[in-house]
Amino acid sequence: MTEEQKSLQWLSSILDILRKKCPWDSVQTIDSLRYLTIEEVFELSEAIVAGSYDDMRKELGDLFMHLMFYAKIADDKGKFGVADVLDSICKKLISRHPHISLPDREGVLQPVSQNEIPKWEQVKMKEGRKSVLEGVPQSLPPLIKAIRMQEKAAGVGFEFASVEDAKEKVSEEYAEFVGALKDMHCVTENAEDNVIAETKSHAEEELGDLMFAIIKWARFEGLNADTALIRANRKFYDRFSFVEDCAHANGCQVSDLTLEQMKHFWDRAKQSERNSKKSICK
């Protein structure tokens, strides 16, 4: 038995005992674990963006536990077990890589069934999907959903011919957004409610198109818009927290500061970041 197999068996044994003796673990269901698993995935995402391998190891452990927990609960109901889950993904990987010799369950390498590298989305369609976009969960966060839909459409050739085309699309959508804003601002306060709502809805629609175009342009440049926004959020959080700390150090709340004072402390936060980066580079 390999070290990986020993560790999986160890985790399996622990969960079996907890399912019988722990008051919390024994009453968990697939439904009660669902939102907790979502939380674990986001914690793993944060660890990845932060580049912390120590946190990644911990969060992956939590996620491994959740995955095995689901299989244990399903096994208790006679639906499927851990082996069924692992066998399922192994079979899927083999079917989607017909150009690579992969082992069967007994470890025997199987011959390749084709020499050319298959197109990923086309392979999925052969598995019974009715749409290329079918595999994108409706509940995904909007930004990630946009990225995944773009990637899947690109996988079957629906893509800009060049990065310049993607960039031009951003300019086009920006102009349409600005035009929609002008229309919205031209509506007077005395206008009918449906007119006000319609112009605002149109502006939001154009804003969405602009954001979608920026995400696609970023993809062409090899950038992940979700990762970029996570880092921007973190940067804003850190800088604003610095402003709050400065306010507290001066015996007041951040709301007591003038806008000029806030900008001053904000610039100090930015300078502190630059100095930190310089020290790291030395």
N, C-alpha and C positions, 0 to 999 in steps of 0.2 A: 504493500500500500504506500503510495506517495505521500509527501508531506501535505499536499493540497487535499488529498482524499482523507487523510487523518483529521485535518482541520474541519472539513465539511462534516465528517462523521461526528466530531466533537460538538459542533454547533447543533447538529441534528439531535444528538443525545440530550443536550441541555434543554432544547426546546420541548422535547418529549416529556421531560420531567416537569418543566415549568407549566406545560399545558395541563398537567394533572394536579400540581401542588400549589402553584402561585395563584392567589385570589384574582389578580389582574389578568394574567396571561390566560387563565382557564376560561374566562368569559368573553375573550375577544372574538370578533367575527370579521369576515372579509369587509363588511361595511364599516365597522368601527375602526379598522386599520387604514382605510383608504385615505382619509385626510392627513393622517400621520405620515403615511408614505410620501404624500405630496410634499410635506414639510421636509422630510429627509432628502428628497431629490433637490429641493431648493438649497438646502444646507450644503449638499455636495457641490452644487453649482457655484455657490459662493466660495467654497474652498478652492475650486478649480480656477476661478477668476483671480483669487488672491495668490494663486501659485503655491499654496501651502500643502506640501505632500503629507505632512503629519496629520493635518485636518482631513485631507482626502482619504487617508487610510482609515481614520475613525468613522467618517461618514459612509464610506463604502461598506464598513463592517455593519453599521446600522442598517444599510440598505440590503445587504446580504441576509441579515436576520429577518427583515420584513418579507423578502421574497420567499425564504424557506417557511416562514410563518404562514403565509397564504397557502402554500402547498400542503402544509400540515393540516390546516383547517379543512381544505378541500378533500384531503385524504380521509379525514374523519367522517366526511359525508359520502365517501365512496365515489368521488368525482375523478380525482387524479392525485398523484403523489409527486414527490420531488423528482424521481427518476423520469416520470412522464414529461415533466416540464423540461428537463435537460435533454431528453431524447428528442422532444419536439423542436427545440432550437437547433440541435445538431442536424436533424433532417433538413431543416430549412436552409441552413448554411451550405449543406451539400448540394441541394437542388439549385441554389442560386450561384454556385461556383462550379458549373460543369466543366470548366476549363482547367480545374486544379484537382490533382489526385488527393483525395481526402480519405481518412480511415473510417471503416464501419464501426459498429459498437464494440466489436471484438478487437479493434486496433489494426485490422487488415486494410492496407491502402487499396482503394478502388480505382479502376481505370477511368480516365477522363472521357466524357461523352462528346465533347466538342473542343476544338482548338482555339477558336476565337473567344475573346472576352465578351460576355453577354452584356447588353445594356440593362442596367439594374431595374429601371422602371418597367421595361418590357417583360422582364422575367416575372415581376410581381403581377402584371396584368394576366400572364398565362396561368397564374395561381388562382384566378377566379375573380379578381377585382374588376369592377365595372368602370371605375374612373381612376386616373393617375393620382388624383387628389384624395382618394378614398382613405388612404392611410394617415392623413393629417387629422388628428383629433380635434373635434369642434371646441373642446374646452381648453386648448392650448392658449397661453397668454398671446395676445394679438401680435406682438412683435415677432415672437418665435414662430407663430403660425404663418406670418407673411414670409419669413425666411424659408420655411419648409415648403410652402406652396411654390415659391419661386424655384427652389432647388429641384422639386419634382417635375415641374413644367419644363425646366431646362434639360432634365434627364431624357425627355423625348423630343428635344430640339426646339422647343418654344422659348427662344432666347434672343436677345439683341445680338447683332452681328459683331459689334465691337464696343469697347468701353466708351468710345466717343458717342455712340448712339445712346448708351445708358445715361451719359452725362447730359446729352441734349434733351433727353426725356425729363430730367430733373428741371432744366431751365423752362421747358414747356409747361410742366405742372406748376412751377413757381409762378409763372405769369398768369395762369388760370386762377391760382389761389388769390393772388393780389387783385385780380379783376373781381373775384367773388367778394372779397373784403370791401372793395369800393362800392359794390352794389348793396352790401349790407349796411355800410355807413350812410348811404344815400337815403335809406328808409327813415322816415321821421318817426318820432315817438308817438305821433297821432295816427300812424298807419294801422290798418287792421291787424289783429293778432296773427292771423294766418299768413299775412304777407311778411311780417317780422320773422315768424318761425320758418317760413320757406327760404328766405334769404340767408338766415343763420344756418339752416340745414345744408344749403348749397355750399356755403363757405366751409363747413366742416367736411363735406364730401370732398371738396377740392384739397383741403388740408390732408385728408387721408390719402388721396392720390399722390400728393407731394411726398408724404412720408414713405409710401410704398415705393416710389421711384428712387428715393434716397437709399433705401434699404437695398434695392437692386443694384444701384451704382456701387455701393459699398461692396457687394458680393463680387462684382467685376474686379474690384481692386484688391480682393482677397481679405476683406475686412468683415468682421461679424458685427452687425449693428446691435445685436442684443448685448454682447460683451462690452461694446463701446458705451452703451447707455448705462449698463451696470456700473462701469468705472466712472462715468460722469456723475451718476447719482452718489456714488461713494465720495467722489471729490467734493461735490457740493455739501454733502453731510459733514465731512471733515472740516471744510472751510467755515461753514456756518457755525459749527460747534466751537471753532476757534474764536469766532466773533462773540459768541455767547460767553465763553470763558473770559475774554477780555472785558466784557461788560461786568461780569461778576467780580473780576479783579479790581474794577473801579467802583465797586460798591453799588451797582445798579443792575437792572434787568436789560436784556437786549432791546426791549420795546421802549426803554427810556432814551436810547441813543438816537441821535439825528441820523439822517441818511448819509451825510458826509462822514460821520464817525464810523458808521457801519462799513462804508467803502474803504475807509482807512484801515480798519482791522482786517477787512477782507484782503486787501493788498498785502498786508503783513503776513497773512496766512499763505498767500501765493508765493511770497518771497521765501518764507520758511520752507515750502516745498522745493523751491529751486535750490536752496542751500543744502537741503537734505540729499537731493539728487547729485549735486556736485560732490558731496562728501562720499557718496556711494561709489562714484566713478573714480575717486582718487585711490 
